[in-house]
């Protein structure tokens, strides 16, 4: 009887979907962000940011606080020097609560300018929070790694 109960428990466990926690949910958002960046998909990247997100990209001169400003930033950044690429090369995620996760690390951005491939290494921080619309980026900052 014990063996049958163990087998049934294992079968139920294996057939149930994996339960993701806040860390996994936040990292899924970053995977979508990376794919959208690589695909130069401005619409998706903008939708991944919360309407009240704080944004400071590598070329930002001020903190961007409006969705249309985030869109303008990515239209300029992604619709030029294509193909583009983004990859988190090293990061740490800290679960702040059941609804907020901070991720900081290093990334590598690539592109093509005047027929020449270029890359930049950056320091990046995302804060991803669970909102009514689901998990979204509420704060973003990227800066170049000092030489």
N, C-alpha and C positions, 0 to 999 in steps of 0.2 A: 504494500500500500504506500509506504514511504517513497519508494522508487517511482511509482505512478504519479504521486503528488509532485515530486521533484521534476519529473518530465513535463507535466502539464504546466508548472510554474515557469520552467525554462522556455517552453513553447510560447506561452503568453508574452514573456519578456522579450523574446526574439522577434515576435510579430508586431509588437507595439512600436510606434514611432519614437525615435530618440527624443528625449526631453532636453531642449537646449536651455541654457541659463543666460543671464544677462551678457556675460563675456562672449559667448558664441553668437548671440543675437547681434551684438555690436560689431563683431568681426565680420559677420555676413554683410552688414552695411558697408564696411570698408572694402570687402571683395567687390560689391556692386559698384562702389565709387571708382575703384581701380579699373574695372572693366569699362565703365562709362568714360573714364579719362582716356584709356587706350583706344576706345572706339570713337573718340571725339564726339560723344553723345551729350551735348550740353543740356538737353531737356532732362535726361535722367539724373545727371549730376546735380542740377538745380533742385529737382524734386527730393533728392536725398538730404538736402539741407532744410532744417525747420524754418518756418517763416520769420522767426525772431533770432535766427542764428547770428553769431558773431563770427566774422570771417576776416582773416588776414593772410592773403596769399603772398608768395615770394615777391611779387612786383607791387603789392599794395603799399600805398603811401599813408593810408588811414585805415581804421577799422571799418569794414563794410558791414552794414546792418540791414540792408534792404535786399529782398529777393532779386529785384531787377538789377541791382549792382553786382550781385553774385553772378547773375546771368551774363552781364556785360563783361565781367572779368573772364569767365570761361569762354565766351565767344571769342575774345581776343587771344586767350591762351591756347585754346584747342583747335580753332579753325585756321590756324597758321602753323607753319613748320611741321607739317604732317609727313609721315605718320608719327604719332605720339605714343609714348608708353609711360607707365608708372608702376612701380613695384616697391612695396615695403620690404626693406632688406633686413631690418632688425627692429623689433618693437617689444614693448611691454604693455600689457593691459591691466588696469586696476579697476576692479568692480567697486564703484562708489556706493551703490545701493542696488536694489532690485530693478531700478529704472534708469540708472546712469553708469556709464563706463568711460574711463579716460584711457586713451591709447597714445603713447608717445614713442617715437623711434626715429629711425633713419629711412630715407627713401632714395630711389634713383629714378629721375625723370629723363626721358630720351625724346629726341625729335630729329628732324632734318631741316637744316637751314642752308639755303644756297647750295643744295645738293650735297652738303656735308652732314654726317651724323654728329649729334652732340649729346652730351649727358650732363646732368647736374645732380650732385648729392645734396640732400637737404635734411633738415631736422623738422619733424612734423608732429603735431599734436592734434588729435581729434577728441572731442567729447561727444559721445553718442548717448541720446536719452530716449526713453520710451514715451511717446506722446500719443495723443488721440489717433493720429494718422499712422502710428507704428513707430519703429525705431528710426530716428533721424539724427543727423549731425547738428548739434546745437552750438558747437564752437570748433573752429579750425584755425590752425596757424602753421605756416611753413616758412622757413628761412634757410638760406644756404649754409652749408657747413663752412666755417671759416677756414681759410687756407693757411 
